[in-house]
């Protein structure tokens, strides 16, 4: 129970990595503030969290809407009076040839993945700075480090997350707020399954290129997230953990 007594805000909590990490936090003792655009998905996660003996607030919100995110923050403060952890899982993919990528798709990717993350960091960060403590965890990507074809907008957005994470970390470190990130490798999610079904992604080459010879599962994200959220990482800030089965380290193929 490494997060007993903690209050954790999780964006993108209705599915994929956000859902699994939220429930992982609940298993470690945290009460939850669940945010995403789809109420039904959030309510299903809340039921699972409550079955684990935790409380969960359902707060539908678009991370690009600062007023909506402020309402999420206000709901958390009204219920518990504090926020200990923010896990920014909300994000969208974008797979398209760069020469035909529509400007509106570029802007949507940046607004959700970068602006949305910043809004959440800023509004929750104000609470944490007033408290003198807190842990923020952002989500990067393998594309934060290496280039992939057809992913220009996504790569730009996720590379920006690393800079955002480092800058906030050094700015807020003396005031007790830690900011770190996780860079997932190829994780099997609903989004990845959809890309495979659309023929936009093949798993066989990914598995062959990954030293552990598999794609990741959403459960693989829980341990690193709990570590960064808890006091076990109390002297870490500005760091990005690659959770990728050795993909970035592998230099043979």
HURAKA-V447077 format. One record per residue. N is the residue number from 1. RES is the residue in three letters. PSI is psi in whole degrees, 0 to 359 (NA if undefined). OMEGA is omega as a letter, one per 30 degrees, with the letter a starting at -180 (none if undefined). Layout:
n=<N,N>
res=<RES,RES>
psi=<PSI,PSI>
omega=<OMEGA,OMEGA>
This chain:
n=<1,2,3,4,5,6,7,8,9,10,11,12,13,14,15,16,17,18,19,20,21,22,23,24,25,26,27,28,29,30,31,32,33,34,35,36,37,38,39,40,41,42,43,44,45,46,47,48,49,50,51,52,53,54,55,56,57,58,59,60,61,62,63,64,65,66,67,68,69,70,71,72,73,74,75,76,77,78,79,80,81,82,83,84,85,86,87,88,89,90,91,92,93,94,95,96,97,98,99,100,101,102,103,104,105,106,107,108,109,110,111,112,113,114,115,116,117,118,119,120,121,122,123,124,125,126,127,128,129,130,131,132,133,134,135,136,137,138,139,140,141,142,143,144,145,146,147,148,149,150,151,152,153,154,155,156,157,158,159,160,161,162,163,164,165,166,167,168,169,170,171,172,173,174,175,176,177,178,179,180,181,182,183,184,185,186,187,188,189,190,191,192,193,194,195,196,197,198,199,200,201,202,203,204,205,206,207,208,209,210,211,212,213,214,215,216,217,218,219,220,221,222,223,224,225,226,227,228,229,230,231,232,233,234,235,236,237,238,239,240,241,242,243,244,245,246,247,248,249,250,251,252,253>
res=<UNK,UNK,UNK,UNK,UNK,UNK,UNK,UNK,UNK,UNK,UNK,UNK,UNK,UNK,UNK,UNK,UNK,UNK,UNK,UNK,UNK,UNK,UNK,UNK,UNK,UNK,UNK,UNK,UNK,UNK,UNK,UNK,UNK,UNK,UNK,UNK,UNK,UNK,UNK,UNK,UNK,UNK,UNK,UNK,UNK,UNK,UNK,UNK,UNK,UNK,UNK,UNK,UNK,UNK,UNK,UNK,UNK,UNK,UNK,UNK,UNK,UNK,UNK,UNK,UNK,UNK,UNK,UNK,UNK,UNK,UNK,UNK,UNK,UNK,UNK,UNK,UNK,UNK,UNK,UNK,UNK,UNK,UNK,UNK,UNK,UNK,UNK,UNK,UNK,UNK,UNK,UNK,UNK,UNK,UNK,UNK,UNK,UNK,UNK,UNK,UNK,UNK,UNK,UNK,UNK,UNK,UNK,UNK,UNK,UNK,UNK,UNK,UNK,UNK,UNK,UNK,UNK,UNK,UNK,UNK,UNK,UNK,UNK,UNK,UNK,UNK,UNK,UNK,UNK,UNK,UNK,UNK,UNK,UNK,UNK,UNK,UNK,UNK,UNK,UNK,UNK,UNK,UNK,UNK,UNK,UNK,UNK,UNK,UNK,UNK,UNK,UNK,UNK,UNK,UNK,UNK,UNK,UNK,UNK,UNK,UNK,UNK,UNK,UNK,UNK,UNK,UNK,UNK,UNK,UNK,UNK,UNK,UNK,UNK,UNK,UNK,UNK,UNK,UNK,UNK,UNK,UNK,UNK,UNK,UNK,UNK,UNK,UNK,UNK,UNK,UNK,UNK,UNK,UNK,UNK,UNK,UNK,UNK,UNK,UNK,UNK,UNK,UNK,UNK,UNK,UNK,UNK,UNK,UNK,UNK,UNK,UNK,UNK,UNK,UNK,UNK,UNK,UNK,UNK,UNK,UNK,UNK,UNK,UNK,UNK,UNK,UNK,UNK,UNK,UNK,UNK,UNK,UNK,UNK,UNK,UNK,UNK,UNK,UNK,UNK,UNK,UNK,UNK,UNK,UNK,UNK,UNK,UNK,UNK,UNK,UNK,UNK,UNK>
psi=<65,350,25,131,357,152,121,126,128,120,158,33,354,341,172,220,318,316,311,320,320,314,328,318,318,318,333,4,1,145,152,145,110,123,134,183,348,107,316,317,318,319,325,320,319,320,317,320,319,327,338,2,14,158,149,128,134,118,83,132,148,126,343,350,102,323,321,319,325,325,323,313,315,322,319,316,323,326,317,342,6,167,124,328,140,124,111,88,347,132,165,152,169,112,113,149,135,328,344,5,121,140,324,327,321,310,323,318,314,323,321,307,325,300,317,318,317,315,313,317,317,311,319,324,324,319,313,321,321,326,330,17,156,160,126,135,120,167,117,219,164,328,354,341,325,160,140,140,152,11,36,310,315,315,318,318,318,334,323,326,323,319,319,314,312,317,314,322,312,333,323,359,315,344,14,6,122,141,116,176,161,133,98,147,212,100,131,110,176,323,316,318,321,319,322,314,328,356,13,355,136,130,330,311,326,314,319,329,347,122,326,356,42,162,161,160,158,331,334,344,343,310,308,322,316,319,311,331,333,175,353,337,32,337,24,130,149,12,156,121,123,121,85,13,20,8,311,328,338,127,7,311,NA>
omega=<a,a,a,l,a,l,a,l,l,l,a,a,a,a,l,a,a,l,a,l,l,l,l,l,a,l,l,l,a,l,a,l,a,a,l,a,a,a,a,l,l,a,l,l,l,l,l,l,l,l,l,l,a,l,a,l,l,a,l,a,l,a,l,a,a,l,l,l,l,l,l,l,a,l,l,a,l,a,a,l,a,l,a,a,l,l,a,l,a,l,l,l,l,a,a,l,a,a,l,l,a,a,a,l,l,a,l,l,a,a,l,a,a,a,l,l,l,l,a,l,a,a,l,l,l,l,a,l,l,l,a,l,l,l,l,a,l,a,l,a,l,a,l,a,a,a,l,l,l,a,a,a,a,a,l,a,a,l,l,a,l,l,l,a,a,a,l,a,a,l,a,a,a,a,l,a,l,l,l,l,l,l,l,l,l,a,l,l,l,l,l,l,l,l,l,a,l,a,a,a,l,a,a,l,l,a,l,a,a,a,l,l,l,l,l,l,a,l,l,a,a,a,l,l,l,l,a,l,a,l,l,l,a,a,l,l,a,a,l,l,l,l,a,l,l,a,a,a,a,a,a,a,none>
